[in-house]
Amino acid sequence: MVRLNRVEQRARNRARVLAAAGEEFAERGFRDAKVDRIAARADLTRGAVYSNFPGKRALYFAVLAEAAEQADREARSEGLTEADAVHTVADALGALARAWTERFPLADFGGPPGLGSVLTHEVLADEPTRRSYTQLNRLGAVLLGLALEALEGPGEPGRRRVRLAETVLTTLVGAAQTAVVAPGLVDPFNVIRACERLAGLDLADSWPLPHLDHAVPAEPADEPWSPPPALDVLRGAEAGLDGDGVVLALGLSRLAAVEDALRSAPAHARVAAVVVTDDPAERMPLARLCAADLGASLRRAFPVHARPRLRLVLDETGEIAAAVGVREAGDAAEAAVRVCSGRVVARASGHGAGHAAATSAARQDVRS
């Protein structure tokens, strides 16, 4: 019999806990699931469960994240996408809504709520967790809005579709919650048609936003840049943080600031967001879940040329964020660097850091 080392043993126990928790949550739902039963299913002690996960909610997020990532990997490997048939904003919103409504419970069979990616108020009862979930959805709205703009093609200068994206996500999240609390009430085909009709909605949205006038300019720098390999969770591939472009480190409560960097950076420059949090054990699995759902939804709804260029990295240790300039890897962190030919040529911190570093990138391109 092969003896496992400590790291291997911990990984095996974690996998056993996740498998047992998946069964428990699927059978009983979040409210009625018990850590003691999960430990018994895994043939481990209660302490072994808590040595891997700080609590039931963190474990629930981890189970959902694992399931979403596995489904996403399978879909990518099989080439499952509807985006080839997408030509208009209405097409894209319809495809997005279909991807969402496929997960809705359609009838009430009298059993437990089961395992799904719809997060109820009970799961999000903690205030910091709710704020994180809000910002993860705001990030989704930014990326969806940019994809809608790219699909529309050139329009009025400053035209922005993020408010439309927020409205679409409000519709989908609301429908998902209703489908959970009142199974059978929500007709998915009505939700799809409603989202398609939202394509014509004009919310007088425009760019730039007023706060950018107050961003502190980036400081010139000349330092080596050699970040560790990192995974882009939107694409399931290497993030390429060592390439030329902007690397933005953000706490979970600052995710909407991604838009500043994406809109301000030169069209050819890479933009990467490195996400950190005060509570990686609980909130990073939530971020993984939302990122997997977002990446899958964008692939289902948009052709490649319309998908935003953002690379999204979840930095559980804070190592990459520290290299960017984050002194404390908390939810309010915000710092950015401009990278050129393997060196940091500009640094910025505080609100608007992504915009500052990105516009520094534009000035660098003009000089070169």
N, C-alpha and C positions, 0 to 999 in steps of 0.2 A: 504494500500500500504506500502510495506516494505521500510524503508529509508536506503540507502546505506551509509556506512562510506566513508571517503575520499579515502582510499586504494581501496575499492571495486569500487567506482565511477571511479577512475583513470583506473583500470583494464578494466572496461566495456567500457570506452571511447577508450582505446587503442585497444580493440578488434574491436570496430566499425570502427575505423580509418583503421585498417589492412584489414578488409573486404571490405570497400569502396575503398581502394587503390588497392586491388587485382582486383576489377572490372575495375577500371580506367586504370591500366597498361595493363590488358588483352585486353581492347578495343582499347587503343591508343598507347601502347608502352611507353617506358621510356621517349623519347624526347618530345612527344606531351601531356603527362599527366600533369595535373595542380593541384597544391595543393588546390586552391580554389574549383575546382570541387570535389576533394576528400572530402573536408570539407562539401560541400553541400550534397554529397551522404551520408555522415555519420550523417547529421543533427547536425553538430557541427560548431564552429567558426574556422577560420584559426588559431587563437591563440591556440585553443585546440589541433589542429594537431601538431603545433610546440612545444607545451608543452610536447608531447610524443616522437617526433622525430625531430632532429635538421635540417633536410632538406629532399629533395625529394630522394636523393641517399640513405640515411640511411633508409628511408621508403621502397624504392625498395628492398634493401638487406633484410630488415625484412620480407617483403611479400614473397620473394623467400625462405628465411630460414624456415618460417612457413610451406610453401607448401612442401619443401623437407623433413622436419622433419615429417610432417603428412604422407607423402607417405612412408617414411622409417618405421614409426610405424605400418602402415597397412601391409606392406610387412612382417615385423617380426611377427606380430600376425597371419598372414596367412601362415607363413613358406615358403614364396616364395623364392626359391634359386635354382641356377643351379649348385652349387658347388659340389653336390654329384656325378655329372658326370665328374668332372675335375680330370684328372690324370697326365697331362703333362703341361709344360709351354705353349705350343701352345694352349692347351685347355683353360687354364686360360686367356690368352690374347684374345682369341676369345670370351669368356664369358664376359670379361671386355668391349671389344669393342661393343658387343651386348647391354650391359647395357647403354653405352653412346649413341649409335646411335638410340636407341628407343626415345630419346628426340629431335632428329634432325627434323626440318621442311623439308618435302619431296617435297613440290611443292609451287609455287608462286600463291596464290589466289588473289593477289592484295590488301589484307587488311593490317592492322597494324601488326607489328612484334609480338605482343602478349606477354604473360607472359611465360618465360622459364628460365632455369638456365644457359643459355649461356650468358656470360657477354661481352658486346661489348666494344670497345675502348672508346666510349662516356661515358659509365657508369663508366669506370675505369680511367677517364681523370685526376683525382687528383693523383699527384706523390706518396704521402704516401700510397694511396689506391692501386696503381699499385704494389708498393713494397710489401705490405701485401699479395696481390693476388699471386705474384710471390713466396713468401715464403710458402704460403699455398699449392701451387702446388709442391714446392720442398719437403715439408713434405709428400705429397701424393706419390711422386717419391721414397722417402726413404722407406715408408711402403710397396709400391708395390714391390720395389727391394728386400726387406727382405722376402716378401711372395714368390717371384719367387725363391729365394735361398732355402727357406724351402721346396718348392715343388720339386725342383731338387734333394734335398738330399745332402749328403756329396760329395764334389768335391775337386778341388784343394784348398790347404790352401790359405786363403786370397782372394778367388774368390768373386767378388762383382757384383751385377746385377742392381745397382741403375742407372747407365748410360743407360742401356737398358730400364729401367722404364721411365726415362726422355724422351727417344726417342719415346716410345709408347705414353706417355702423349702429347708430341709435335704433334704427328700424330693426336690424338683424338681432342685436343683443336683446332688445325688448321682446321680439317675437320668440327668441330662444327661452327667455325667462318665463314667458307666458306658457310656452309649450311644456315647461317643467311643472309649473304650479297648476295648470289646467290642461292636462293631456287631452288631445283630440280637438281642442278649440281652434288651434292655429292650422290653417290650410296652407301648406308650403307653396302651392302654386299661386295663391294670392300674394304671398310675400315676394315671390320671384317677380310677378308682374308689377307689384308696387315699386320694387327697386328699379326695374327697367324704366318705369315712368319718371322716376326721380332724375333721370339723365337730363331732362329739359329744365330742371329747376335752376333759377338764377338767384344766388344769394348775395350778389354784389360783393364778392370776395376779391381781394386784391393783395398784391405784394409790392413793396416790402412792408413789414409790420413796423409800427412806430418805435419799438424798443431798440431796434438796431442803431438808431441815431446816437444812442448812449453807450454803445459797446466801446470798451477801452481797446485801443489798437494793440496789435501784437508787438512783442519785443523781438528785435533781430537776435539770432543765435547762430552758433556754428559748433555743433556737437555731433559726435557719432550716434547713429541710430541702428540698433540691431535687436529688434523685439523678438521674443520667442515665437515659435509657430503657434497659430491660433485658428480655431474653427469659426467660419462664418455660418452662424446657425440659420440664416435665411436660405442659404444655398446648400448647406451640408458639405462644404468644401473648404480648402485652405483660404484663409482671409487675405493673405498677401500683405501684411502690415508693413513689410519692408519696402514696398513700392512707393513711387512718388505720389504725393497727395496730402490729404489732411487726415489726421488721426485725432478723434475727439473722445475724451473720457467723460462719461456722464453717470451721475447717480440716478437711481430709478425714479426719483421725483423730478428729473430734469430732461426726460427723454424727448419731449416735444422740441427741444433746442436742436435736434438733428436737422430740422428744416433749414435753420440758418446756414449751416455748413453746406448742405446739399445745393441750395439755391445760389450761394455766393461763390463756391469753388468753380474754377475753370471746367469747361465741359469734359475735357480729357482726363482730369485729375481723379484719382481714387479718393473716396471718402469712406472712412471706417469709424464706427461708433463702438467704443469699448465701455461696457456697462458694469457698474459696481453698485454695491448695496451695503447698508448697515448689517443686514441679516442674510448672508448668502445661503445658509442652510435651509431657510424657509422660502425666501423670495426668489432665489435663482431658479428653483424648479418651476415657480410660477412664470418667470420670464422665459424659461425653456418651452413651456407649454404654449404661451402666447406666440413666441417666435415660430414654433413649428406650424401652428395654425395659420399664422400670417404668411409664411413662406409658401405653404401649400395653396392658400387662397390666391395669392398673386400669380402663381404658376397656372392655376386653373382658369383665371380670369383675364390674363394679359399675355400677349405675345412677348417674346424676349426683348424686342426693341423698346417696349414701353415700360418694362420693369425698372424700378429705381436702382441706381448704381450702388446704393449703400451696402457696406459689409458690416454685419452686426456680430460682435464678439461679447460673450458673457464671461467676465473676468472675476472668477470666484475668489482668487487669492489677492487681487489688487496689484499684482506684479506689473502688468502692462500699464495700468492707470498711473502707477507711481512713476514709470518712465515718461509718461506724457506730462506729468507735473502735478498729479493729485497727491496732496500731503496726507489726507485722511480719506480712505475709501468709503465714504458715506453716501446716503441717498441724495444729498444736495450737491455733490461734487460736480465741477464743470471746468475742464481745462482742455487745451488743444495744442497740437504742434503741426507745423508744415514741414514735410519731409521732401528732400530733393537729393537725388544721387547718393542715398545712404546716409544723409546727414540731416539733422534738425536745423532748419534755417530760420524758424520763427516759433515763438511760444506765446500763448495767451491763456488767461485764467479768468474765472468769474463769468457772470451772465454775458452771453454774446461771444464767448471764446471761440466757438466754431466759426462764426462769421468773421471774427478778427483774423484768425489763422487763414481762413479761406481767401479773404481779400488780400492778405499778405501774399498768398500764393499767386493771385492775379497780378500783383505788382511785380513779383519776382519774374513771372512769365514775360511781362512787358520789358523789363530790363534785359532779359536774356534774348 
